[in-house]
């Protein structure tokens, strides 16, 4: 990535409040911590973008995020994937252009756990080696437990 492109993406992320402070090092270890599960399945660029922007806002407010990517949204976790086009931010927050995968990677850098659905890889033709560093494959049992936990809200896009 060129320096100009890096600076542009960094400036865009900062302008819409995407930079966020790093979270505590005990990610997921403190049961009293505010947690949320975001399930993203949509292939819509705007839906993916809004899911990531809202996830970022939750993370900045102290929420420990777990993001589950299924179906077409699983592509966001594939190394080298780029959205067909960038998302324009609203005039009230003139960051310019961002991408769902860029925001997701920033969220991961700030402590969010990202997994693809257990059936994503076998049905996409990909192997686990194509996933971004830090992206896991969700096991149905623990994921179901998280979904059933009344203290963890589940948001689906």
Buried (B, 14 or more C-beta within 10 A) or exposed (E): EEEEEEEBBEEBBEBBEBEBEEBEEEBEEEEEBBBBBBBBBBEBBEBBBBBBBBBBBBBBEEBBBBBBBBBBBBBBBBEEBEBEEBBEBEEEEEBBEBBBBBBBBBBBEBBBBBBBBBBBBEEBEBEEEBBBEEBEBBEEEEBEEBEEEEEBEBBEB
